[in-house]
Amino acid sequence: MLVELSVTPLGRGTHLSKDVAEILRIIDESGLPYCLTPTGTCIEGDWDEVMALVKRCHQQARSQSSHVMTTVRMEDEEGASDKLNENIAAVERAVGHTLRNVLVRSAVTL
């Protein structure tokens, strides 16, 4: 399962890097493959692992703010693995060349 997660504590100003850093610490310590993007984080794992991690991230933000917006978008494909890399590779094969602005290749080791 591949999940794109965005957790935004509301009412804490426009600069959220410290809040995001704390959430990324939780994600990093989970041991699950992930990729930080400019607007969220993609995480790969099985349902129970990923959903438990989403809950921990949301709870961390709630511990710092009384109003949190959490967005979860998921891709669940039976038998699929390494979706962090494979989704991008499929697009690059369709385009016919390596795309120059891909963050994931350098961010993920499985």
Steps between C-alpha positions, in 0.01 A plus 500: 500500500622847414368793703550870446466675836471867578454616861445871558457650847273803452526830683876474552618750238633451151832333581446141606848351454542417871161325507582313179842402636341334803258306281786397268695374801208266577482385137877449478508299824222273369745335261247511215620622159398864446569805291456858620354727232447876510135456604483165678662163555452175310523187717498136390402198709215271588161633613548453875850648507413801289170579673663472844769741381241743359326494839826569688581792268153650541515458878838674509356799316192502729727509803632834368181650354129489576418497126676267255430426134621153399468386141559139400500375142575133440575258224433137591594258222496128570844343467677830436823600669751783475228739380711800607735420213284296264231766449764748386684240289175418316450866408862532389461192278189657346683831444801319358769652719602570857324805639732760647293618794433175685561505875432138583797327336749658734275482806396136517694189582304182557 
